[in-house]
Amino acid sequence: MSNSLAFGANGSILKGAGALTGDFVMIQALEDSSITVVSNWVGASSPESLTLSAGSTVYGVFTTVTWVSGKVVAYK
């Protein structure tokens, strides 16, 4: 994966609570956010839940993520 792909050069999606599918490499919380499902987290086991504080960023390869609360930007 090139650096441009790793940092979202292929676009991003602003998302509130709900499900999101696609190929994403970075998720940044704009508000305190609760993630309950992350599928296909490459290189590690999928966490059952994850809480992100506003301003937090998570890197990886994500294909399905579900938010219970908060607002995030998911970068492709």
C-alpha positions as CSV (number, residue, x, y, z in Angstrom):
1,M,0.0,0.0,0.0
2,S,1.4,3.4,-0.9
3,N,1.7,6.2,1.5
4,S,-1.0,8.2,-0.3
5,L,-3.4,5.2,0.1
6,A,-2.4,4.8,3.7
7,F,-3.5,8.4,4.5
8,G,-6.8,8.6,2.7
9,A,-5.9,10.0,-0.7
10,N,-8.8,8.0,-2.1
11,G,-11.4,10.1,-0.2
12,S,-13.2,10.0,3.1
13,I,-16.7,9.6,4.5
14,L,-18.2,11.6,7.4
15,K,-20.4,9.2,9.4
16,G,-22.6,9.4,12.4
17,A,-24.1,6.4,14.1
18,G,-24.8,3.4,11.9
19,A,-23.0,0.9,9.7
20,L,-20.3,1.7,7.1
21,T,-18.8,-0.8,4.6
22,G,-16.0,-0.3,2.2
23,D,-12.2,-0.4,2.3
24,F,-10.9,2.1,4.9
25,V,-7.4,2.6,6.2
26,M,-7.9,5.2,9.0
27,I,-10.8,6.2,11.3
28,Q,-10.7,9.5,13.1
29,A,-13.3,10.4,15.8
30,L,-14.7,13.9,15.6
31,E,-16.7,13.3,18.8
32,D,-16.5,10.7,21.5
33,S,-17.5,7.6,19.6
34,S,-18.4,4.0,20.4
35,I,-17.7,1.3,17.8
36,T,-19.4,-2.1,18.4
37,V,-18.4,-4.1,15.3
38,V,-15.2,-4.0,13.3
39,S,-14.8,-6.7,10.6
40,N,-11.7,-7.8,8.7
41,W,-9.3,-5.9,10.9
42,V,-6.1,-7.0,9.2
43,G,-3.2,-8.0,11.4
44,A,-5.2,-8.5,14.6
45,S,-8.3,-10.0,16.0
46,S,-11.5,-8.0,15.5
47,P,-12.4,-6.1,18.7
48,E,-16.0,-6.6,19.9
49,S,-16.1,-2.9,20.9
50,L,-13.9,0.1,20.9
51,T,-14.3,3.5,22.5
52,L,-12.6,6.5,20.7
53,S,-12.2,9.9,22.4
54,A,-12.7,13.0,20.2
55,G,-9.6,13.5,18.2
56,S,-8.5,9.8,18.4
57,T,-7.3,8.0,15.2
58,V,-7.2,4.3,14.5
59,Y,-5.1,2.9,11.7
60,G,-5.7,-0.5,10.0
61,V,-7.6,-2.1,7.2
62,F,-11.3,-2.0,7.9
63,T,-14.2,-3.3,5.7
64,T,-17.2,-3.1,8.1
65,V,-17.6,-0.8,11.1
66,T,-20.7,-0.1,13.1
67,W,-21.0,3.0,15.4
68,V,-23.4,3.2,18.2
69,S,-22.7,6.9,18.9
70,G,-20.5,9.7,17.9
71,K,-19.2,11.0,14.6
72,V,-16.2,9.8,12.7
73,V,-14.4,10.3,9.4
74,A,-13.4,7.1,7.7
75,Y,-10.6,7.5,5.1
76,K,-10.2,5.3,2.1
